Amino acid sequence: MSEEKLASAMTALGAPAKDPGFVFEVMARTEARRYRRAMALGLLRGAGLAAVAAALALPWLGWAAANLETLELGLLATAGLLVLASARRVFRPAVAIFLAR
């Protein structure tokens, strides 16, 4: 929160001089407002992603039924890439120790 906003909020509410409790209360209210806004945006973003996933699920299921062999190859390739990425993450510290010698 900027100093100008804090100063204007304190003067608008008739703040007593150098009252830390009042400053904390103003900051807490501002943070609560910002938190509620961020949570609402996150909820809307999640709902939008769920709607897109649901909209794409039906056509994908139709395609998957017609192309099972291609789907199996794609899933195997994806699983292989995930295994390689996981192995890289697991063995990275060991490789760093080995190369440091």
Salt bridges, closest charged atoms under 4 A:
GLU25 OE2 - ARG29 NH2 3.12
GLU31 OE1 - ARG34 NH2 2.89
